[in-house]
Amino acid sequence: MPQLPDLSGLGSILQFLVACFGAYLFALWIAMIVWTFRDARSRSRDIFTQVLSVALVLVFNLPGLLLYMILRPRETLAEKYERELAGEAMLQDIEERQVCPVCHHKISADFLVCPNCHTKLHKKCDHCGRVLNLKWNVCPYCGETQGTPVVGRITTPPPPPTARLPQRQPTTLPSPETPRAIPPPSAQPAEGQ
C-alpha cells in the first residue's frame, strides 16, 4: 500500500496562516477605528458625533464604516474654513472696488470729482493739500480741522440772499392826557446859524 505523506507539519502551517490572517483583520479593525476617529474629528466639533461615529465602526466593523462614510459631512472643517475665507475675500474685493457711488462709473482712488456725473468724491485738505474723504472733518495727515463735511453733487452756489430793509418800528403817539416834553432851548439849533 502506498504510504500517505505526513500532514502533521501542514496543520501547524495552516494554524500559523490563520493566526496571521486574524492578526491582520484585528489590525485592520483598529486602523478603521482610528481613521474614523480622526476623520470625524476633522469634520465636526461635536463630541457626541465623534463618539457615535467611532462606536458605529467599533460595533459593526466594516458595515459600520460604510454607514459612517454615507452619513459623514461632505467637507472637513478646514475645507469649510477655506471656502468661507475665499467668500469673504471676494466680498472684500467687491467692496473695495473703486466706482462712483452715484453712476457706478469706474474711478481712481485720487479723483476729487467723478468725470462722468460730476459727483464730488473727495476734497483736498485746506492746509496740506492731500486728498481726504468727504466725511472727515480733521485731516489725518496734518491734523488741521476741515470745514463741515459735504457729501453729494457739486452744484453752483445759490445766489446771495436779497438785502432786506430793516423793518420800521411802529411809532407810538403820545396820549392827550400826558404832557408833551419840550426840549431844552440849548438842544434846539438856532435858525440863523
C-alpha positions as CSV (number, residue, x, y, z in Angstrom):
1,M,0.0,0.0,0.0
2,P,1.2,3.4,-0.8
3,Q,2.1,5.4,2.1
4,L,0.4,8.8,2.7
5,P,2.5,11.8,3.2
6,D,2.9,13.1,6.7
7,L,0.4,16.1,7.1
8,S,1.2,16.9,10.7
9,G,3.5,19.8,9.6
10,L,0.8,21.1,7.3
11,G,-1.6,21.6,10.3
12,S,0.9,23.8,12.1
13,I,1.5,25.9,8.9
14,L,-2.3,26.3,8.4
15,Q,-2.6,27.3,12.1
16,F,0.1,29.9,11.6
17,L,-1.6,31.4,8.5
18,V,-4.9,31.6,10.2
19,A,-3.2,33.4,13.2
20,C,-1.6,35.9,10.8
21,F,-4.8,36.5,8.9
22,G,-6.6,37.0,12.2
23,A,-3.9,39.5,13.4
24,Y,-4.3,41.3,10.1
25,L,-8.0,41.6,10.5
26,F,-7.6,42.8,14.0
27,A,-5.1,45.4,12.9
28,L,-7.4,46.5,10.1
29,W,-10.3,46.8,12.6
30,I,-8.2,49.0,14.9
31,A,-7.0,51.1,11.9
32,M,-10.6,51.7,10.8
33,I,-11.5,52.8,14.3
34,V,-8.5,55.2,14.5
35,W,-9.2,56.5,10.9
36,T,-12.9,57.1,11.8
37,F,-12.0,59.0,14.9
38,R,-9.6,61.3,13.0
39,D,-12.0,61.8,10.2
40,A,-14.9,62.5,12.5
41,R,-12.7,65.0,14.5
42,S,-11.7,66.8,11.3
43,R,-15.3,67.1,10.1
44,S,-17.2,68.0,13.3
45,R,-16.6,69.8,16.6
46,D,-19.4,67.9,18.3
47,I,-18.1,65.3,20.7
48,F,-21.3,63.3,20.6
49,T,-21.0,62.9,16.8
50,Q,-17.3,61.8,17.1
51,V,-18.1,59.2,19.8
52,L,-21.1,57.9,17.9
53,S,-19.0,57.5,14.7
54,V,-16.3,55.6,16.5
55,A,-18.9,53.4,18.3
56,L,-20.5,52.6,14.9
57,V,-17.3,51.2,13.5
58,L,-16.3,49.6,16.8
59,V,-19.5,47.6,17.0
60,F,-20.4,46.9,13.3
61,N,-16.8,46.8,11.9
62,L,-16.8,47.2,8.0
63,P,-20.6,47.8,7.7
64,G,-20.3,50.4,10.4
65,L,-17.5,52.1,8.4
66,L,-19.6,52.1,5.3
67,L,-22.6,53.6,7.2
68,Y,-20.3,56.3,8.6
69,M,-19.0,57.1,5.1
70,I,-22.6,57.6,4.0
71,L,-23.6,59.8,6.9
72,R,-20.5,61.9,7.5
73,P,-20.4,65.6,6.5
74,R,-19.2,66.3,3.0
75,E,-16.4,68.7,3.8
76,T,-13.8,68.9,6.6
77,L,-13.7,71.9,9.0
78,A,-10.5,73.1,7.2
79,E,-12.2,73.0,3.8
80,K,-15.3,74.8,5.2
81,Y,-13.0,77.5,6.7
82,E,-11.1,77.9,3.4
83,R,-14.4,78.2,1.5
84,E,-15.7,80.8,3.9
85,L,-12.4,82.7,3.8
86,A,-12.5,82.7,0.0
87,G,-16.1,84.1,0.1
88,E,-15.1,86.9,2.5
89,A,-12.1,87.8,0.3
90,M,-14.4,88.0,-2.7
91,L,-16.8,90.3,-0.8
92,Q,-13.9,92.5,0.3
93,D,-12.7,92.8,-3.3
94,I,-16.2,93.8,-4.3
95,E,-16.5,96.4,-1.5
96,E,-13.0,97.9,-2.3
97,R,-13.7,98.2,-6.0
98,Q,-13.4,101.9,-6.9
99,V,-16.6,103.1,-8.5
100,C,-18.7,106.2,-8.3
101,P,-21.4,105.8,-5.7
102,V,-24.0,107.6,-8.0
103,C,-23.3,106.4,-11.5
104,H,-21.1,103.3,-10.8
105,H,-18.6,104.5,-13.3
106,K,-15.0,103.3,-12.7
107,I,-12.9,105.9,-10.9
108,S,-9.4,106.2,-9.5
109,A,-8.8,106.5,-5.8
110,D,-7.4,110.0,-6.0
111,F,-10.3,111.5,-8.1
112,L,-11.9,114.5,-6.4
113,V,-14.8,114.5,-8.8
114,C,-16.4,111.8,-10.9
115,P,-15.7,112.6,-14.6
116,N,-18.9,111.0,-15.7
117,C,-21.6,112.5,-13.4
118,H,-19.6,115.3,-11.6
119,T,-20.3,113.9,-8.1
120,K,-17.9,115.2,-5.5
121,L,-15.9,112.2,-4.3
122,H,-13.1,113.6,-2.2
123,K,-11.8,117.0,-1.0
124,K,-8.4,118.5,-0.6
125,C,-7.1,119.5,2.8
126,D,-7.1,123.2,3.3
127,H,-3.6,123.1,4.9
128,C,-1.5,120.3,3.3
129,G,-3.5,119.7,0.1
130,R,-3.8,116.0,0.4
131,V,-6.9,114.1,-0.7
132,L,-9.4,113.5,2.1
133,N,-12.7,111.6,2.5
134,L,-15.7,114.0,2.3
135,K,-16.9,112.8,5.8
136,W,-13.6,113.7,7.6
137,N,-13.6,116.9,9.5
138,V,-9.9,116.6,10.5
139,C,-7.0,115.9,8.2
140,P,-5.3,112.7,9.4
141,Y,-2.0,113.8,7.7
142,C,-1.5,117.3,9.2
143,G,-4.2,117.4,11.9
144,E,-5.9,120.6,10.7
145,T,-9.6,121.0,11.2
146,Q,-11.6,121.0,7.9
147,G,-14.9,122.6,7.0
148,T,-18.1,120.8,7.6
149,P,-18.4,117.6,5.6
150,V,-20.4,117.9,2.5
151,V,-21.5,114.8,0.5
152,G,-23.2,114.9,-2.9
153,R,-23.1,116.5,-6.2
154,I,-21.3,119.7,-7.0
155,T,-23.8,122.5,-7.6
156,T,-23.4,126.1,-8.2
157,P,-23.7,128.1,-5.1
158,P,-27.1,129.7,-4.5
159,P,-27.3,133.5,-5.2
160,P,-26.8,135.6,-2.1
161,P,-30.0,136.5,-0.3
162,T,-31.5,139.8,-1.2
163,A,-30.8,142.6,1.1
164,R,-33.6,143.1,3.5
165,L,-34.5,146.6,4.6
166,P,-34.8,147.0,8.3
167,Q,-38.4,146.9,9.4
168,R,-39.8,150.1,10.9
169,Q,-40.9,150.1,14.4
170,P,-44.4,151.5,14.7
171,T,-44.3,154.9,16.3
172,T,-46.4,155.4,19.3
173,L,-48.3,158.6,19.6
174,P,-48.4,160.3,22.9
175,S,-51.8,160.2,24.5
176,P,-53.6,163.5,25.0
177,E,-53.5,163.2,28.8
178,T,-49.8,163.1,29.1
179,P,-47.9,166.4,28.7
180,R,-45.5,166.7,25.9
181,A,-41.9,167.1,26.8
182,I,-40.5,170.3,25.5
183,P,-36.8,170.0,24.6
184,P,-34.5,172.5,26.3
185,P,-33.6,175.6,24.3
186,S,-29.9,174.7,24.1
187,A,-30.7,171.5,22.3
188,Q,-32.6,173.3,19.5
189,P,-30.5,174.7,16.7
190,A,-30.7,178.4,16.1
191,E,-32.3,179.5,12.9
192,G,-29.8,181.9,11.7
193,Q,-26.7,179.9,12.2
